[in-house]
Amino acid sequence: MKQRRVRILVAKPGLDGHDRGAKVVARALRDAGFDVIYTGLHQTPEMIVESAVQEDADIIGLSILSGAHLTIFPEVLRLLKEKKAGHIKVFGGGIIPPEDVKKLKKSGVMEIFLPGASTDRIIQFVKENFQEKQR
């Protein structure tokens, strides 16, 4: 059986136009050997989930700085279930208060990386939680 690399879709939802962090994370994950798809700015939850399904992603990484994290993360999770793609896991990062991090994790978000988190830590998280897929 042939193995394939873990596929990660990195998305920048909402109206926030600051995508430098998302691009840094996407590049670091790619350089670490993962297949990475970066969707660009101003993505809706529907667009993100549709892209993840079409791209056969294993993980979605969301970067949110706009304060809409308690709306966007749950909507992405809901849409994944609705599309029968609940096997696609979600992590994220951005400016998110610690009390909201707990809420997001309880709702099904695997991990939240706050400002200052190193790309090495994000890479390690993916390596520890996702093995190469058997095809």
C-alpha positions as CSV (number, residue, x, y, z in Angstrom):
1,M,0.0,0.0,0.0
2,K,1.3,3.4,-0.9
3,Q,1.6,6.2,1.6
4,R,0.7,9.8,1.0
5,R,1.7,12.9,2.9
6,V,-0.7,14.5,5.3
7,R,-2.6,17.3,3.5
8,I,-3.3,20.5,5.3
9,L,-5.5,23.3,4.1
10,V,-4.6,26.7,5.6
11,A,-7.3,29.3,5.4
12,K,-7.8,32.9,6.4
13,P,-11.5,33.3,7.1
14,G,-13.5,36.5,7.4
15,L,-12.7,40.1,6.7
16,D,-9.3,40.1,8.3
17,G,-6.7,41.1,5.7
18,H,-3.6,40.2,7.7
19,D,-2.3,36.9,6.3
20,R,1.5,37.0,7.0
21,G,1.2,34.6,9.9
22,A,-0.9,32.2,7.9
23,K,1.6,32.3,5.1
24,V,4.5,31.7,7.5
25,V,2.8,28.7,9.0
26,A,1.8,27.3,5.5
27,R,5.4,27.6,4.3
28,A,6.8,26.0,7.5
29,L,4.4,23.1,7.2
30,R,5.3,22.6,3.5
31,D,9.0,22.8,4.3
32,A,8.5,20.1,7.0
33,G,7.2,17.7,4.3
34,F,3.4,18.2,4.4
35,D,1.2,18.9,1.4
36,V,-0.2,22.3,2.1
37,I,-3.0,24.2,0.3
38,Y,-3.3,27.9,1.1
39,T,-6.7,29.3,0.2
40,G,-5.9,33.0,0.5
41,L,-7.8,35.9,2.2
42,H,-11.5,36.4,2.9
43,Q,-12.7,32.8,2.9
44,T,-16.1,32.0,4.1
45,P,-16.6,28.8,6.2
46,E,-18.5,27.3,3.2
47,M,-15.6,28.0,0.9
48,I,-13.1,26.6,3.4
49,V,-15.0,23.3,3.9
50,E,-15.7,22.9,0.2
51,S,-11.9,23.4,-0.6
52,A,-11.0,20.9,2.2
53,V,-13.3,18.3,0.8
54,Q,-12.2,18.9,-2.8
55,E,-8.5,18.8,-1.9
56,D,-8.9,15.7,0.2
57,A,-7.5,17.5,3.2
58,D,-6.8,15.7,6.5
59,I,-6.6,18.9,8.5
60,I,-7.8,22.5,8.3
61,G,-5.7,25.2,9.9
62,L,-7.5,28.5,10.4
63,S,-5.8,31.8,11.2
64,I,-8.2,34.3,12.8
65,L,-7.3,37.8,14.1
66,S,-10.6,39.5,13.6
67,G,-12.3,38.3,16.8
68,A,-14.8,36.1,15.0
69,H,-13.3,32.9,16.3
70,L,-16.4,31.8,18.3
71,T,-18.5,32.1,15.2
72,I,-16.1,30.8,12.5
73,F,-14.6,27.7,14.1
74,P,-18.0,26.3,15.2
75,E,-19.4,27.0,11.7
76,V,-16.5,25.2,10.0
77,L,-17.0,22.2,12.3
78,R,-20.8,22.2,11.7
79,L,-20.3,22.3,7.9
80,L,-17.7,19.5,8.0
81,K,-20.2,17.3,9.8
82,E,-23.0,18.3,7.4
83,K,-20.8,17.4,4.4
84,K,-20.0,14.1,6.0
85,A,-16.4,15.2,6.3
86,G,-16.1,15.1,10.1
87,H,-12.9,13.1,9.7
88,I,-11.1,16.4,8.7
89,K,-9.7,17.8,11.9
90,V,-9.4,21.5,12.7
91,F,-6.7,23.6,14.4
92,G,-6.1,27.3,14.4
93,G,-4.3,30.3,15.7
94,G,-4.6,34.0,16.2
95,I,-5.5,36.5,18.8
96,I,-7.9,34.4,21.0
97,P,-8.5,35.0,24.7
98,P,-7.6,32.0,26.9
99,E,-11.2,31.4,28.0
100,D,-12.2,31.2,24.4
101,V,-9.5,28.7,23.7
102,K,-11.1,26.3,26.2
103,K,-14.5,26.8,24.6
104,L,-13.1,26.1,21.1
105,K,-11.3,22.9,22.2
106,K,-14.4,21.7,24.0
107,S,-16.3,22.2,20.7
108,G,-13.9,20.0,18.7
109,V,-11.0,22.2,17.7
110,M,-7.9,20.2,18.2
111,E,-5.5,23.0,19.1
112,I,-5.2,26.7,19.2
113,F,-1.8,28.4,18.8
114,L,-1.6,31.9,20.3
115,P,0.7,34.7,19.2
116,G,4.3,33.8,19.8
117,A,3.8,30.0,19.1
118,S,6.8,28.8,17.1
119,T,6.4,27.1,13.8
120,D,8.4,24.2,15.3
121,R,5.6,23.7,17.9
122,I,2.9,23.7,15.2
123,I,4.9,21.2,13.1
124,Q,5.4,19.0,16.1
125,F,1.7,19.1,16.8
126,V,0.9,17.9,13.3
127,K,3.5,15.2,13.4
128,E,2.3,13.9,16.8
129,N,-1.4,13.8,15.8
130,F,-1.3,12.8,12.1
131,Q,0.6,10.0,10.6
132,E,1.2,9.6,6.9
133,K,-2.0,8.2,5.3
134,Q,-2.2,4.7,3.8
135,R,-3.6,4.7,0.2
